[in-house]
Amino acid sequence: MMKKIVLGVPLLVFVCDNVALGQLEVDKGIKVSGVGCIIGRPDVATTNIGVESMGSSLEQVKNKSNSSVDIIIKKLKSMGVADKDIQTRAYTISTLTDTSLISRAQKITGYRINNRLQVKIRNLADLGIILESVVASGANDIAGISFEIDNPKNCQIQARQLAVKDAREKAEQLARDAGIQLGKILSIIETGDSGKPAVYRSMSMKDMANAPVPIEAGEMEIVVHVDMRFDIQD
C-alpha cells in the first residue's frame, strides 16, 4: 500500500508540470485584436405586406382575405417581383366579441384574419411605386422596411483584410515600443462579422395615401473582427 502512494506522487507532479508548460505555450507571444469595417450600399429591400379582413361570417372573411392577398400577389408579380421573393409569413384567425357584455361568456360577433407576406424587392428604384401600388390593391398593413446587401462577400473580404492589417499594425507597435522583435503568426481567429442594415420606419396607410413614398436605402456597415497571436523572436 505504501509503494502505491509513493509512486503516485512524482506521476502527479509530472502531469501538473506538463499542464503548466502547455499553458505557457498558449499564452506566449503578443495577442492583439483587429477590426475592419466597410461601408456598402444596400441593393435589396425586405418588407412585410399584409391584409387585415373582418366580418361576421368566418367563410366570408376567409374569402375576402384570400381574394385581397391574391390581388396583391398578382400586382407584385406584374411589377417584376419574382415568385421566390414572395413568402407567406403569418396567417392568423381570431374572434371578435362584444366587449360591452358584462357576462363571462361573451358573444362572438365576428372574425378577423391577418394574412402577411414577406416581400423582397431587388429593384430599389421601384420600391416606393410598388408600396403605393399594393396599398391601392388592398394592402392595409405595411410593416417596417429593412435594407441589405444581397451578396456581401466582396465587402466581407475587404473588411477581413482591413481587420488583419489593423491587428498586425497593433502588434508591430507593441513590439516596437517594448524593444522586441515581432515573430511569425502563431494563430489567427475570426471572431465574427456583422452587417448593420439600414431600417426604415413603419408607414401608416394615411402617410402612403397622402403623398408619394420617399425612401432612401442609406448605407450599411460590414464589420469583421479578428484575434491574432504573434511569436516573439529571440
N, C-alpha and C positions, 0 to 999 in steps of 0.2 A: 504493500500500500504506500509506503514512504517513497519508493522508487518512482511511482507514477506521479506523485506530486512534484518531486524534484525535476523530473524530465519535462514536465508541463510548463515550468516557469520560463526557461530560455526560449521555448517554442512560442509562447505568448509574446515575449519581448521582440522576437524576430518579426512576427506578424505586425505588431504595432509599429515597428521601425519602417517596414515596407509601406504601410499606410501613410505614415508621415512623409516619407520620401516621395510617394506618389502625389500627395497634396502639394508639396513644394514644386513638383514639375508642373502641375496645373496652374499654380499661382505665379510662376516665374514670368519675367518679361514685363512689357508695357501694355496695358489694356486700355483701349480707347473706344469711344462710340462716335459714329459719324451719321450725319443726316443729309439727305439730298431731297430737294424739292423742285418740281417742275410745274409751271402754270400752263394749263391746257384749256382749249375752248371746247365746251361740250358740243356734241353733234346729234344727240338723241334726247328726246323729252319723253317722260312717262307720266301719265295722269290717270285718274280714276273717273270714269264717266258713268253715272247711274241714273236710274229712273225709280221714283217712288210713286206707287199707284195705290189708291184707296177706293173702297166701295163697300156696299152692303152684302154683296154676294161674293164668296170666295172664287167661284168659277168666273164670274165677271171680272174680278180684279186680276186673276191669272191671265185671262185672255188679253186684257188691256196692257198688262205688263209685258207679256210676250210680244205683242204687236209693236209696242213702242221700242223695245230693245231691238227687234228685228229691223225696224226702220233705221235706227241709229247705226247698226252694223252695216247695213247696205250703204248708208251715207258715207261712213268711214272708208269702206272699200272703194266707193266711187271717187274718193278724193286721194286714192293712192296708198292707203294703209293696208298692209299685207295681212293675210289670214293669220300668220304666225305671230303677229303683233297685237292681236285682239284676244283677250282671255277673260272668261268669267271668273271673278274673284270672290263674289259674295251673292248669295240668293237667300233672302230671309222672308218668312211669313209670320206676321204677328196679328193679334186680335185687337180690335178697338172696342172699348167698353164705355158704358155710360157712367162717368165719374160722379154724377150728381146723386146717384143712388147711395143711400147710407148702408143698405144691407150688405152682408159679406159676399153673397152670391151676385156679383154684378152682371148685368145683362150685356151680352155681346151684341154690339150694334154694327160691326163691320170688320173688314180685314185690311191689312196693309202689307204690301210686298215691296221689298227693296231688291233691285237687281243691279249689280255694279260690275262694270267691265274695267279691266286694266288695259290701257292702250299705250303702245309705244309709237311715237311719231318721229320718223327719221329725217323728214324734211322740215327743219325748224322754221323756214321761211313761210310755211303754210300753217304753222301751229295756231296762230290767232284766228285765221279763217276757219280752220277745222273746228275749233271750240265754238265759234259762233254758229256754225252750221249744225252741229249736233244739238245745241240748245234749241235752235229753230225747229229741229226734228223731234223734239220731245224730251231731251235730257233735262232733268231738274236737280241734279246733284253732281257738281264738279268738285272733286277733292283736290288737294294740293298737287302742284306740278313740280317734278324734280328733273334735273338735267344730269347727264353723264356722258363720258366719252365711250363710244361703242367699242373701240379697240384701244385700250390704254397701254398696250405692250411697249410701243416706242417710247412713250412718256416714262414708263417704269424703268426701261433700260437706261435712259438718260439720268433719271433720279438716282438709280443704283450707282452709276458711275460717279455722280457728284457725292454720294454718301461715302464711297470708298476713298475718294480724293480728300474729303473732309477729315475722315478718320486718320489717313496717312499723314496729313499736314499736322494734325494734333500730336501724333506720335513723334514726328520729326522735331517739333518744337519742344516737347517734353525731354527728348533725348539731348537736344542741343543745350537747353537750359540746365540740365543735370550734368553735362560734361561727359556723356557716354555715347557710344556708337550704336545706332539702331541696326538690328539684325533682320533676319528673314521673317516673313509672316508665319506665325505658328497656328493661328486659327482665324477664321472669319465666319460670322454668323449673321444672316439677315433676319432681323427680329420682327419684320412685318412691313407691309406697305399699305397705304390707305389713300383713297380718293375722297375728297370732301366735296360732294356735289352741291351745286347751287340749287336752292329750293325756292320755289315761287309760292306765294301765299294762296290759300283757297279763295275762290271768287264766288260771289253771290250771283244769282240769276239776274238780279237788278243791275249789277255792275255790267254784266255782259249785254243786257238788253239796251242799256242807255248809251253805250259807246263801244267803239272797236276795242278789241283786246290787245293792249300794248304789252308785249312780253319780250324780255331780254334774257338770254341764256347765261350771260355773265361768264365767269371763269371758275375753274376748279383746280385744286392742288392735288398733285400726285406726290406722296411723301414716302421715302424709303429710309429705314434705319438699319445700320449695321454695327456689330460689335467685332472689333479686331484685336488680336493679341500679337505683339511683335517680340522677337527674341532680342537679347542684348549681347552685342559682340564683346568678346573678351579683349 
